[in-house]
Amino acid sequence: MRDRLRKPVFELVVLGSGGGPLETDCSGYLVKPYLSAWEDGILALEGVGSGLGALAMLLESKGEKSLFPTLKFPKTHDTPLLKAAYVFSYLACYLVTHAHLDHALSLIMLSGSVPPRPKDAAHFQAPLSAITPPAPEYALTSPRLPVYGTRRTLEKLAVVYGGDLWPELGSWAPERPLDVPEAERASTRKRRKAPDAHGATEGVCVSFSPLVSSKAHRPLDPSLPISTLTYPVSHGCTSHGRYESSAMFIRYDPGSITHSQNDESAQAGREFLFFGDLESGWRAQGEESVDVQSGQVAEEMNRAIWEEAANSWRKGKLAGIFIECSYDSSRPAHLMFGHISPPGLYHELQTLASLVSRPLDGLRIFITHIKDALVPHPSGKTSKERIIGELLELEKHGKLGLEFAAVKRGDRICAYLSEKSQRRSAEESLEAD
């Protein structure tokens, strides 16, 4: 049983993990269940802030085998760009935490240009003797991909598709009447800037599909064995009020689709937690009075997420947490802009630890959204080195049992429960009995 539990749950290829200012390293992740093939369908997580171009550069520098060791490329796709396009042809949907450009840029830029999936891609191979290999047969139009996110996130994203910033290539997916009260649906329709689902949709390339508010996981997309549970988080304030981002539990759920896979029972129900940009209620000494109300709101919203994460951890389901840490601890509170630093992040993880009976032995924390410095630091260290160093120092004193890793572009990550977390889960199960 232990060997089965140690098998990976998800496989992620990191196209970008930074928080700016580099446009070549923005938030973008290609995700699939580990037991599935890339050809079965890919979840583009975070709207792929860095997308097709980033993948082409990674394929050129790292090679296809380091990123996609099980994917067979047609022989006609013999350049990094064509290989990147081939991967993107298997996108099933997008899942976005919020609408900021560093999280959605590639989604927008690729609208109308998503490579169509070859009709028989799995079996196509060009003849070795052919002077001009025949191309695989493709659909004539670009696929219309669903974009999943909270209603507020998608309303902000839809503004881009109003015809001024970007062509009108988006429409809203039809809503199920029981999901949203009529008054809210009417208000939403008035605010929409993209064509309505019942209006003209010719040339539409993305379909805005709001995630339904729920206290239970719900299937994400009919083509993927994945379910999600979404929570709102606070990401600072604008002149229009509080800006909402989100955190998502992404679960392997083979029961959400009709076909089954081998050895799926031990993996079903396991998940990782992925945060978009967020702020913490933590304040440094001397800054306790800075934006007090915002901190209180963040504290309350984040605690709801940690309560769910604690429940998942106790059951041995939580495989890891992806969470941002944009700045080091020297950043003053009034210049955080709705982001988080190592002391604030560790404060949040202490909240999680307080909700479980044992330390978080072996829980892997993947650090994302680190903002690269454009001027040399007196220490000679990079932003990533300083932030990870501070987190390790906090863990040295806090002893929560956490394992920190900075995510970087080009990483291939397989999320799984560590041996420590398996042992802890088994011990708690025995105690419960």
N, C-alpha and C positions, 0 to 999 in steps of 0.2 A: 504493500500500500504506500510505503514511504516513497519508493521510486516513482510511483504514479503521481504523487503529490508534488514531487520535485520537477515534473515536466513543466515547461513554460506554458503560459496561458495565452498571451498575446505576443505578437512580433511587431515592433515599431521600427521604421526607418526615419531618422531625423533629417529633414531637409533644412531646417533652421531652428535654433532654440534661443536666439538672442532677443533682447528687448529694445534693440536699436542702439545707435542710430544707423547701423549698417543695413542697407536694403538687401544685401546678399545673405543676411543671417537673421531673418524674422521667423516667428513661430510657425512651424509647419511639420506635420507628422503624418506618415502613411502607416495605417494600422490594419492588421488582419488577425483573426484568431490563429494561434500557432498551428492548430490541426488543419487549417484550411490552406489552400493554395492561393497565391496572389491572383491567379486567374479566376478564382471564385468570387472576387469582389473586394475592393479596397475602401476603407473608411479614411477620408481626408479630414484629419482632425485639426481644428483651428483654421479652417478655411485655407490652409496652406499659405501663410503669409509669404514664405519663400516656397516657390513651386517648381514649375517645369524647368526654368532656367537653372535653378539651384540644383535640381536633380541631374541635369545634363552635365554641369560642372563636376558634381560628385562622381558621376559615372566615368568621366574622363580622368579624374585624379585618383580614384580608389578602385575603379573596375567593377563590373557587374557582379562578380562572384562574392565580393565582400559585402555587398548590399543586398543582393537577391540571389543567394546561392542555389535556390531551387527553381528559379524562373528560367525558362528556355525562351530565348529571343529568336524570332524568325531571322534567317540569314539575310533577308533584304534590309533589316534594321541594323545597319552596320556603322552608324555614327552615334556619338553620345546623345545628340538631340533626338534622333529617331528611336533610340532605346528608351529615353525618358518619355517620349510620347507614347510608346508601346505600354509602358507601365501605367501612365495616366489614362490609357484607354480602358483600364479595368476599374476606374473609380466608380463606386456605387453611389456615394453620397458625400456631402460635406457635413461636418458638425462643428459649430462655432460657439465660442464662449461669450464673445462680445464683438462689436462691429468696428473696432479700431483698425486702421489700415495695416498695422504691423501683424495683424492676425487674419486679415481677409484679402490682402492685396492680390495674391495669385488667383483666388476665386474670381475676383472682378476681372482681372486682365485676361483670364482664360475663358471667360464667358463668350460663347460663340465659336470657340476654337478647341474645345475639348476633343481630343482625337476619338473618332468613332471606333468601337470595338470590332475587330475582325470577326466575321460571321463564323469562321472555322479556325480561329487563331490557334487553338490547342494542337491542331493536326497539320498546320501549314508549315511546309519546309520547301525552300527553293531548290530545284534540281541542281546538282553539282555541275552538270554539263551545260546549263543554260547560259548563254551569253548575256541576255537580259532577263533576269529571273522574273517570273510573273508575280505581280503584287497580290496579296491576299484580298479577298472580296470584303468591301466595307459597306456599311450603311451610307446613304447619300447625305444624311444630315447629322449635325452634331447632336449628341444625346442631351436630353433635358434632365439635369441632375437635381435631385432634391437637396435643399440646404436646410439643415435642422438647427434650431436654436430656440431660445426663449422668444416669446412674442415681442418683447421690447427690443431685443437684439435684432431681430429680423426687420422690424419697422425702421430702425436706424439704417440697416444695410440696404433696405429697399430704396431709400432716398437717393443712393448712388445711381440707381437704374431709372431715374426720372427723365433721362434724355439730355441733361446738361453736363453732368460729370461723366456719364457713360451711357451708351445706347440703351434703349428700353428692351432689355433682354431678359427681364425677370417678371414672373407672375406669382400670384399666391395660389397655393394648393387649396382645393376645396376643403372647407372645414366641416367636421362632423358636428351636427347641431347640438349634441349633448355635451360637447367638450367646453364650450364657451357660452356664457349667457348672451342673450340677444342684444342687450344694451351695450355690452362690451364689444360685440361683433360690429354693431352699427358705428360705434365710436372709432373702432379700428379702421373700418372702411373709409371713413372721412379723412383719416390721417395718411392713408397709403399714397405713396408717390409712384409705385410701380403699377402696371396694369392689373386690374382685378381679375380674379380667377374666372369670372363670367364675361370678361371683356375680350378684346382681341388678343390672341396669344401667338399669332404667327411670328416665327423667329425667336420665340422664347427659349432660353437655354438654361435657366435656373428656376427652380420652383421653391418658393419660400414655404417651409413646412414647420409651423410652430410646434414645439414640444409641449405636451399637455402637462399642466401642473398636477402632480400626483405624489402620494406618499409611498408609492411602490414603483419598482422598476417596470418600464414599459418597453415593448419591442421598438427598436429604432427604425429599421428599414426592412421591408419584406425580403430583401435579397441577402441579408446578413444575419448570422446567428449571434446577435448582439442586442442587449437591452440596456437602457440607461435610466438613471435617476438624477434629476437636475435640481440644484439649489441656487438661489440668487446670492451674490456676494456684492459688497460695496467696493467701488473702484473710484473713490473720490467724488468731487462735485464739480459741476459746470454752472454756467449762468442759468441753465434750465433746471437745476436741481441735482439730486444724487444720480450718479452714473452707475448703472447696473451691469455687472459682469456675472459670470456663473461658474459653478463647480459641478463636475459631472462624475458620477460613478458609472464606469463603463464595464459591463459584465458580459462574460461569455455565456450565452444562453441559447444552446442548440435547439431548445424547444420552441423558439420564436419563429423558426422556419420549418418547412415540411421535411426536407431531407435530413438524414442523420449521418454521423461520421463515426469512425472507429475510435474506441477508447475515449468517448466523450464524457462518460458518467463522472469520472473523478475530477474532471476539469469544470464541469457545468457549475455555474453560480459563482465562480471566482472572478475577481474584478480588480481594476485599479481606479484610483481617484485622481482626476485631472482638474486642476484649478486654472481658470483664466486669471487675469490680473486682479489683484485684491489688496485691501488694506487691513491693518490690524488695529486693535484697540490699545496696543502697547505704546507707551510713551517713555522716552528717556528721562532721567532725573533732570528737573529744571524745565521740562517741556510738557508737564502734566496738563497745563491749561491750553495747549494748542489743539484747536478743533475738537473739543471735548465731545460734542454731540455726535460728530462723525465717528469718533472712536467707540462710543457706546453702541451705535448702530452696527458697526463692524463686529464688535464683540458678540452681540446677540445673534447676528446672521451666521457668523463663523461657528458658533457653538452648536447650532443645529446640525451643521455638517459633521462636526467632530463626534456628535452623539451617534450619527449613522455610521461613521467610520469605526467607532469603537465597537458597535454591534457587529460589523463585518469582520473586524479583527478577532473578536472573541470566537466567532464561528470558523475562523481559519480561512476566510474568503479573500481578505484584502492582500493583494500581491505587491502593492507599492503605491506611492503617492508622488505625483508630479505637481510641483508647486513653485511659484515664482519667488525670486529674491533679487530684486532689481539693483539695489544699492548696498554698499557696505555701511557699517554702523556710524560712520562719520557724517552721513547725510542728515541734515536737520529735518525735523518733522514737517515744517511748513513748506519744504521743497520735495516731499515724497510723491506728490501728485497721484495719490491713491495707490501707491505701491508699498513694498515691504522690504525690510532689511533683516540681517541675521537675528538680532535680538527679538524683533517682532515675530519672525518665523518660529524661533525657538519657543517663544511665549505661546504661540498657537499649538505647537506640538506638545507642550506641557499640559495644555488643556485636554488634548486627546489622551495623554498618559493618565491624567487624573480620572478618566472615565473607565479605565480598565483596571483589573485587579493585579496585574503583573506588569513589569516594564515592557517596553515595545521591542523586545529582543529580536534583532534581525529585520525590523521594518525598514525598507529601503525608501529613502527620500531622494527623488530625482529633482535637482535644482534647475529651473528654467528661467528664461527672461532676464538674464544678467546683462546689464547695459555696459557696453565696452567704453572705456575711457579714451578720450581723444587727446589727452595730454599726459605726459609721464607722471607716475605717482612717486613721491619721495622714497618709498620703500623699494621701488624697482619692480614691484609685483603687478600683475594684471588684475583687473576687476575680479575675474573668476578665482584667481589664487587668493585674493584677500577675503572674498566672501566665504569660500570653502574653509579657509583657515579659521575664520571667526566662528563658523558653525561647529567645526571640530573642537575648538576651544570651549565653546558652550557645552558641547556634549561631554567633554572631559570632566566638567564639573557637575553637569546635570545627570549624567549616567542613565539616560532613558533607554539605551540599547539600540539607538538609531544608527543606520548606515547612510552616509551622505555621498552623493555622486553628482557632479556637474554634467548636465547633458550638453553635448556639442554636436554641431552639424556633421553628418556622416556617420553618426552612431547607428548601430543596429542593436536594438534592445529587446531582450526577451524577458518579460515580466513573470516572475515566479516567486513562490514562497520559499524563503530560506530555510535551512535545516533548523535554525533556532526557532523560527516562528512555527514550524510544524510541531516541534517538541512542546512549545508553549501551548499551542492549540490542543494537543492531545492531553496535556496535564489538566487544562481547564475543563476539558470534556469529562475526564475521570472525576474531577471534583464535583462537577454538576450532577453526575450519576450518584 
